Amino acid sequence: MRVAVFSTKPYDRQYLTEANAAFGHDLVFFEPRLDLSTAPLADGFPAVCVFVNDKLDRPLLTQLAASGTRLVALRCAGFNNVDLHAAAELGIEVVRVPAYSPHAVAEFTVALLLALDRRIPRAWARVRDNNFALDGLIGNDLYGKTIGIVGTGRIGGLVARCLRLGFGCRVLAFDQWQDPALVEIGVEYGPLDELLAAADIVSLHCPLTPTTHHLVNATTIARAKPGFILVNTSRGALINAEALVDGLKSGKVGGVALDVYEQEADLFFEDLSNEIIQDDVFQRLLTFPNVLVTGHQAFLTAEALAAISETTLRNIAAAEDGHVLENVVMAEAVSAPRASS
């Protein structure tokens, strides 16, 4: 199948090209994101392949459908950037990569937490300046701490196991579906309010749906344990960033580690080092010494990129052959309330 692949970086092109040796699709790579201004690039392509910051709303999907596109292949797990109802009405099927390397994101989550709590970025910056003083670098043991995991799907479950079995933490969990294997190792399921009130550290691992949008807000922050640490490697819009800034200013939030951000589409995956960032909330977050932000790289391992490429191309092949699409995303998914990923 002829596929227009948008938002591609060198690593995307490398891994997709390598995986395509087993499929033989005609892949045409475009570096720009897919939007109304770049949609003409997809004219005549029966399929487009997109990433997390390509916004496929109704006007864009309408234009794609008019130019012959019948398949949208997401090379990611999330699908909140696609108007699924519009796609269904226009006869466009949407497929995704539901799981690639949950270990990649889970391991990065723990790495972010450790880096924040043990002041590793600050320590490294000091050493590069030949400053070996330890003042201001005091961290905390993870052992014995209470960790709250919101969403215990593939990724959240791995994080829970790591912190429970590897670090000796008490792990609380919130999810509509309890994982018996996690319960067996001592993970305690309960209401979100109880988790927030007790957890020293809260880690988010749920999809973005109408019920989880701004799950962390002024109200939930007020209910949380004073000085708690918040980690998010899931979806940026799970957090109301303005409320988070207020929580940091008041000291109610003791630290934040983020790999995602609600307005990241205007920032992440691009080199903006010579530009003025217009997002005042994001810039304010970066001023706090107890905030660590990375640019949506938790997924970025060789194993994950290979798995994403293979599953994406297999999805396209199944659509081309008229097979049942195992990884199709239905419009009903946008209202799915589950807090797992």
N, C-alpha and C positions, 0 to 999 in steps of 0.2 A: 504494500500500500504506500502511496505517496503521502508523506507526513511533513507538515510545517512545524518545526520545533522552535519554540520561542523561549526567550530569557535564558539563553545558553551561555555558559562560561566555558573556558577551556576544559575543565574537568568533566562537564556534561558531555561535550562533544567527544572526548576521549572514551568515556565509559559507554556511551550509547553506540558509538561506532564499533567498539570491540564486541559488544553484545549483539549488534545487528548482523554479525557474520553468520549467526545461526538462524536469522529470520529473513534477511534480504529485502527489507523495506527500503524505499527510496526516501531517505531522510534529508531534508533541506533545513539547515540550521540558520536561525536568526538570533542575533544578540539582543535586539530590543524586546521589551515586554509587549505582550499582546494587548492592544487597546484599540479604540476606534481609529486612531491615526495610523496604526500599523496593520490594521485588519486587511487592507488591500494586499498585503504580502501573502495572505492565505487564500487568495482567489484561486479557485480550481482545485484546492487540496481537499480530498475527502476526510482528512483527519488533521487535527492540530494537537500538538503536545505542549503542555504549559506547566508552570510551576506556581508556587504559593502566592506570588505578588502579581500574577496576571489576573485582572479583574474581568470575569466573564459575566457581565450583567445582561439584562434583556436587550438593550440596543446593540451591544456587540454580538450577542448570539444571533440576533435577527439578521445582522449583516453577514455573519458567517454562513448561516443557513441559506441565505439568498445566493451566496457564491459557491455553494455546493458542499459545504462541510457537514458531515453527518456523525462525526465522532470527536469527542474531546477526551484526550488521554492525559490525566493528571499524573505527573511523576512525583507524587507526594501522597500522604495519607489524608490530609485535611481537604475539605471540599467547600468550606464556607465562602470561598471567593467565586463560586459559580451559582447563578440563579437556576436551580434545578427545575423549578416549575416552568420557567421559560424554555429551558432546554427540552423538557418533555413535550411541551406544546409545539415546539418547532421540529420535533422528530430527531433531535440530536441526542445520542447516547453519551453518557459520561462514565468513564472508568477511572479507577484510582489504584494506588499501591497501598493496600491496607496495612501491610507489615513488610519492612525491609530488614532493618537490623535494630530491633528494640534495644539490644545491648549497647549500641552506639549512643543513643539518647540517654539511656539509664546511666551509663558510665560517665557521660559528660555532666549529667545532673549532679552526681556525687562529687565530681571534680570541681564543679563550680562552687558547691557548698564548702568544700575543704579550702579552696582558694580564697573564698570570702572570709570564712571564719578564722583561718590561720594567717590572714593578711599577706598572702604570698605575692600578689602583684606589687604591693607597696614595698615589701622586703626586697624583691628583685630590682625595683627601680632604685632603691637606696644603694644596694650593692654595686650597681653600675656606676653610681656616683662616688664609689669608695666610702660610703657611709655604712658602717657596720654596727651602729647603735641599735639597740633592741627596744628603745622606748616607743610605745604606741603600737607594738606588734603583738601584744598579748591576745591569745585566742582562747578557745574553750575546747575541752574534750568533747567528742561526739558520744563516747561511751556513757551510757546512763541517761542520755537526753531523751526527751519524748518527741517523736517525729510524727507529723500528721501528713498522710498521703491522701490526696484528693484525686480519686480515680485509680483503680487497681487493675487496669487492663495489662497488656503485655509490658509496657514500659513501667508504669507505676508499680506493678507486681515485682519487677526486677529490682527497682529501687528499694521497695519494702524489704525484700529478701536480703539485699546487700547491707542495709542499715541494721536490720534485725540480727542477722546471723554473723555478718562481718564486723560490725562495730558495737554490737551489744546494746542497741537502742531499744527503748519501748516504742512500738509502732502502732499508731492509731490510724484507722482508715475510714474513708467515707465513699460509698458507692452503693448503687441500688442493687447490685449483685455481689454477693460475698464469694470470695474465692476460698473453697475449703482447704486448699493446700496452704494458703497463707494463714488461715485460722489455726491450722495444725502446728505452725511454727511460732504461734503466739501473737500474730497480728490481731488487733482488737477493732472490730467494726462498730460504728456508732453514728449518731447524728453529727452533722457538720458543726453545729454550735458547740457541742461538747469537745470535738476535736480542736476547734479554734481556741477554746478556753484553756486547754491543757497543753497544747503543743509548743515546744520551744522553737521548732522549725516546721514550716508548712511547705510542702512541695506539690505543685499542681501538675496533674497528668490526665487531663480530661479534654475532650473535643470542644470546639466552640459551637454551641447551639443557642437558641433563644433562652433556654433555662440556665446556661452557664455564662452568658455574656455579663461581664462585670461582676463575676462571682465574688471577687475581692473588691469591696467598695467601702465607703465611709462607715456603713453599718457593721459589716463583717469585721473590719479592722478594729472598731470599737469593742467588739465582743471577744477579740483575740487576746491571748496572753501578752501582757506588757513586755516589750523588747523582743518579740518573736522575729525570727528570720524567715523571709519569704523567698522561695525559689520557683522560677517558672521557665520550663523548657518546652511548654506545650503550645499554647496559643496566646498571642499578645493581648487580645481583647478580653481575656478572662479577668484582667485587672483594669480597674479605673485608675489611670496613671495620675490624675490630679489628686485623687484621694490618697494614693500612695505617697505622693510628695508631702501632703499634709501629715500623714502618719509618720514619715521620716522626720519632719520638722519638730513634731511634738515628742518624738522619742518612743511612741507606741510601737513603731516598727523599728526593730533593732538592726536590721540589715536586709539587703535585697540582692539577689543574684538572678539576672535575667538573660535569657538567650533569645527572647522574643519580645515584641513591643507592638502595641495596638496600631500605631501609624508607621510601622516599619516599611511599608511599601514605598514610602518616599525616601527611605534611607538605606536599608540593608541591601547587600550584594553589589554595591557601587562604591567607587573611590570618590569620596566627597571631601578629601583632605584640603583641597584648595577652595572650597566653597563655604558660604555662610549658611549654617543650618537654621532653618526658619521655625523649627518645632521647639518652642520655648519650654514646653513640659519635659521633653526629652533632654534638652540641654540642662535643665534644672536638675534632673536626676543624676546627670554625670558630675555635678558639683559635690555630691555627698561622698564623704570618705568611706562610708559603709555601703556603697552601692557598686556592684560589679556587673557590667553589661558586655555581652558578646553579640556578634552579628548574625544570629541564627545559623550556628555552625554545629549544633549538637549532632546532627545527622551525618556530618561530613567525615566518613571513614571510607577506606577503599572497599570494605565489605559491603557497606550500605549503598554506595554508589553503584556497585556491580549489581546488587539485588534490585535496586530501583530501576536500573536500565533494563534488566532482563524481564522483570514483571511488566513494565510499561510496554515493551515491544511484544510480549506474549499477549497482553490485553488487545493490542492493535491487531495482531495476527488472528485472534479469536473472532474479532469483529469482522475482519475481512473474509474469513471463512464461513461466517454465518453461524458460529457456534454460540451456545449459551454463555453470556459474559459473567464469569465468576465474580469479578470485581466491579460490577456495575453499581453506580450510585443512583438510587431512586429519589424522587422528589420528597417522599415521606421522610427521608433521612434528616431533613432540616429541622424537624420537630422532635427528633429522638432525644429523650431526656437523660439517657445514661451518662454517668460521669466517668467513663472509662475510655482509654485510647490504646 
